[in-house]
Amino acid sequence: MTDCSARSLDLGERLAGTAPFERGFLVLEEPGPWGRDALRDGPLEPGAAAAIERAAALAGLKVILVRRSQARYTPAPHHAWLACVTPRERFLEALTLGAPEEILGLDLSGVADGRPTGTGTLEDEPLHLVCTHGRRDACCARLGRPLWRALGAAAPGRVWQCSHLGGHRFAATMAVLPLGVWLGRVPVARALSIAQDARAGRADPDLLRGRAGCTPAHQVADIAVRHEHGIAEVDAVELVGIDGHRVTLRAASATHTMDVRREPTGEDRPVSCGADAKVEDPGRWVVSPRESVD
């Protein structure tokens, strides 16, 4: 068994640029058991799972399954959330469903563009999702469960175990909705400060994998500016434009333009845990500031 998170850390692989590109999310309670693919290999009838996956994809939504605990239980009702993470369009809509398939009766077409369905309740309190998907990667279960427990004490009722968030080599990984921040290598000792930051619309740049809904290059540039200027407020860095490798951002009362390119490292690391895990060069983002204009 290869420990992918330890190898990634040994190689100095950076977190930046690894949040998902989707702007909208469907979070659905389904306690499991989850297989490698939580939706398709879980307890849902295959036809229903395929229909939900198809409907979400057509609406530009990423599906994330959640559960309260590792122990099997029967939801009554099923909790669900729809989220848009785009700044100024951001929302989190809570739903209760008699069965997961009921999501198919809703118009999801406007969610990624900032339009709730109107059938649920809009929530102001952040939703914390911690990946504990052990069937997908052992590191997520080993490192994610302690973080889930600690966060649960820091933000009671707002923390759920979730399926694959991507980047299991950065375990423990988590996401905050609708803020849209993806965090990695999160220490258990930081649980309280993470919950406090989320309520205030902040994220620690040292733990930030990126902001969902942005391209990888945009995420990398965003995090570089945050480190340079000590910016934790999520909305304090705004995109001005992207032209090829050139990314221009507005932050700290100035406009920052930089070249962002991905280069090979010449060293391989496993994508996930397991003897048969795919091995690849993780690459390295290189950021070259071009100018900053006040």
N, C-alpha and C positions, 0 to 999 in steps of 0.2 A: 504494500500500500504506500503510495507516494503522497506526502502531505503537501498539497498544492499551495496552501497559504504560506507555509514556512519557506518553500522554495521561492515564491514570489517576493517575499520579504527579503530573503538572502540576496536576491538579484537586484534589490533596490527598485523594483517595479513601482512606478508612481500610480496613484489613484486617478489622477485627472483624465478626463475624457472618456469615462466608462459608464456614464448614466445613459438610460435609454433615450431614443429619439422621439418616442411618442409624447404627444401633448395631453392625451386623455387616458384615463384608466378606469377599468371596471374591477372593483374589489368585491369578491364574492365568498361568503362563508360556506365552506364545504370541508367538514372535519376529517375526512379521509376514511381509510388510509390512502395516502398519495403514492403513486408510482414515480418513476423518473420524470414523466410529464404529468404534473399534478392534475390537469384538467382531463386529458385523454386517458390516463392510466389510473384514474381515481374511481370513486363509487358511482359517479354519474353514468346513466345509461349512455352508451356510445353515440347514439343519434342525437341526444340532447347536448352532450359535450361538443360534438361537431357543430351543431347549430349555434350554440353560444359563441364558440370560437369564430365561426364565420360572421356572425352579426357584429361582434366586437371589431373584427378586422375591417369590415366594410365601413365602420364608423371611425376607424383610426384609433381604436382603443387597445391598450395592452391589458390582458386579463391576469389578475393576481388572486390566487385563492388564499383564504385565511382561516385560522381555527383558533379557538381559545386555549387549547392545551394539547398535549400529546395523547391523552386518554381519549378513547372513542366516546362520542356523545351524539345525541340527535338534536339538531337545532330546531327550535320551535319559537318563533319563525327563524328563517335564515336572514342574517344581516347582509347588507350589501351597500356599497358606496359607488358613486360615480364622481370622478374628479377631473377637473381641467387645471393644468399647472401653468398656463400662460400668464405672465404678469398682466395685471389690469383686467383679465378675464377669469381669474382664478376662482374656483368654487369647490365645495365638497358637499355632495347631496347624499344623505343617508336614506336608505330604503329598507323596508321589511318585506320579505317574500315568503309565501307559503312553501315554495319550492324554487330552486335555482332557475328552472325553465321559465318562470314568470318574467324574467328579465327580457325574454324575447318579445313580450307584448308591449314594450316601451319603445318610444322613438329615440334612438341613441345618436341620431345623425348630427345633432348640434353640440354634443358634449365636448368634443375636442376643440370646438370653436368658442367655448365659454357659455353655452346655453344649457342650463339644467333641464331635466325632463318636466319638472313641475309636479311630479307625483310623490316626491320625497320631501325631506326636511333639510334645509341648508344649515350646515354646522360651522361654527367658528373655531372650535377646539381642534388642534391638529390631530391627525391619525398617524400613529407610529406603527410601521410594519417591519418586523425583524425576521430575516430569512432563517428558518430552522429546517429547511428541506433536505433532510439527511439522505433520502433515496437518490437525490440529485448529486449531492456532494457531502462527504462526511465532515468536512471542515465547517460547513454551515450549521450542522446539528451540534457539533462539539463546542463551537464558539458562540453560536447564536442563542442557544437556550439560556445560558447564564445572563446574557444581555437582555433577553426578553423578560426574564424574572426581575432584573434590576429596574428596567424601564417601567414594568408594571407597577412597581412600588412608587416610582416617581410621577407617573401619569396614570392613575387608576382608571380603568375602563376605556382607555384610549390606545392600548397596546395589544397587537395581535401577532401571533406567529404567522408567517406567510411562506408561500412557495417561491421558487427561484426568482431572484431579482437581477440575475446576471452578476458576473464577477465574483464567483464563490472563492476565488483565490485571494480575495480581499476580506474574507470573513474575519470578524463578524460584520455582516452588511445589513443595512436598514434603509428605509425610505420614510420620508415625512410628506404626507399629503394634507392639503393641496399645495403646500409650499414647493413641492417638486424637487427637493434635495435628496440625493442619493449619497449615503455615507459608507465608508469602509474602514476596516481595521479599528472598529469602535471598541474602546476599553470599557469594561463593565463599570469601572470607577467613574466614568463620565456620564452615566445615565441621568443623574439629576440635572447637570448642566445642559445636556442635550434637550431634555424636556423643557427646561426654562428658555433656552435659545429658540426652540421651535415656537413657543407661545409668543415670543417677541419678534418673530420673523427673521431670526439669525441662524447662521450655520458656521461652525468652525472650519476655516479653510484647510487646516491640517487633516481633517477627516473627510473633506468633500471630494467625492468622486466626480461630481458634476451636477448640473441642473437639467432635469428631464425636459425634453422638448427642444433641446439645443443640439447642434451638430457637435461631434467630438472636438473639432478645432475651436469652436466657440467656447466649449466647456473649458478647454485647456487655457485659452487666453483669459477667460473670466477668472479662473483660479489663480493664474499668474498675477493679475492685477490685484486680487484680494491679498495675496501674500505680500506684494510690494508695498501696499498702502494700509495693511492691517484692517481690511474691511470684512465684517461679519454679516452685516445686514444684507439679506438676499437680494432685495430690490435696489440696492445702492450701486450696482453695476449694470449698465444698460447697453444693449447692442446698438451700434450705429450702422454697421454694415459689414458684409463679407464679400471680398473680391479675390477669388482664387485662394491663395494661401494667406492673404492679408485680412486680418480681423481688426475692426475698429470698435472700441468700446468707450463709453462715457462713464467716468467715475472720479471721485475725489476732486470735483470741480475742474476736470480736464478731460480732453479727448486723447485716448491712447491707441496708437496703431502699431501692430506687430505682425511679423511673419510667423506662422505656425506650421511646422512640417514634421512628418513622422519618419523616423529613420530606424533601420535594423540595429539591434544591439550585438548580434553575433553570438548570443547565448540563448539556449532553449530552456523552456520551463513547461511543466504539464499544465494543460488547461483546467484539469480537475483532478480529483483524487482517483486512484485505482491503477492497477497494474497495466490496464489496456488504455489508459488515458492518452489522448492526442497530445503531442508535444509540438510546440511552436516557439518561434522567436516573439517575445512580447512587444518588441518595438519600443521606441523611445520618442516622445514628443520633444521637439526643440523649438523654443520660443525666442525670437530675436526682435527686441523692441526697435521700431523704426522711428517713432516720434511720439511726443506727448505735448499737446498744445493746451495752454490754459485758456 
